[in-house]
Amino acid sequence: MRWVALIEAENISYFYEGNSDGKIAAVKNVSFKIKEGEFWGIIGQTGSGKSTLTELLSGLIKPSEGRVLIEGTDTKSAKNAVRALRGRVGLVFQYPENQLFEETVIKDVCFGPKNLGMSDDEACEAARWALKMVGLDEKYEECSPFELSGGQKRRCAIAGVLAMRPDVLILDEPTAGLDPEGRDRLLDMLREIKGECCKSVVLVSHSMEDVAKSAEKVLVMNGGEAQMQGGAREVYSHADELREIGLDVPQVTRLAERLEKMGCALPREALTVDEAADAICEMLRGKYV
């Protein structure tokens, strides 16, 4: 695997026009790199700058200061930057099913590829591939997207972005409003997507549990700034700092803290229920065998 920086943010800031007090900084001096093969999680409270950061990373808006490079193309200064960046980064907004509009599922998923200049046949091929990737088989193609279940609508909307074959897929709160089963299915799907079709995936969420289950790298946003970043296990080990900025820690981390107080230390690197269960079984085997 080539460790290529697909997206590189260099000291980026973004200011909104305020009232008499001047400009309001939504993102302040953030730097990090998304490399090929990585699954990133961006976490933070509402108003922390997560959504503005995703728009900067996708090229939808340009930084007020600093620069964003998407596979080497500067979103701010390159000639015809928008055209050069089309299709490289796919952005799935929160509640993407609200943007479904076509008569049938296949027509809806074809919309993006056609806008990229694909022929009807090419767009249909890309759409069928994307629908398969999200777990919607051929029987749904001629259905109205509005007849699908909530989870199916969400996957159909994601397929519409996937069909454009982006190198990087960014999803803003993709599990919002889903029940636990739908959330788990979607997270499993995202891990498969990262392994099979997209070079990198970025999951933006306020849910520590979702990010813990999926992401290998984590960026923590607080007040528009990057509070911390690094490997998921490293970041999640700073439980007290995360709580100070209003973020909860995963249930497994809370369990580890309680067990430690009882004199039974669970490895802090365990982030998921399965990892915690394996660690507990290992401790019990060591105690009773």
Disulfide bonds with the S-S distance in Angstrom:
none
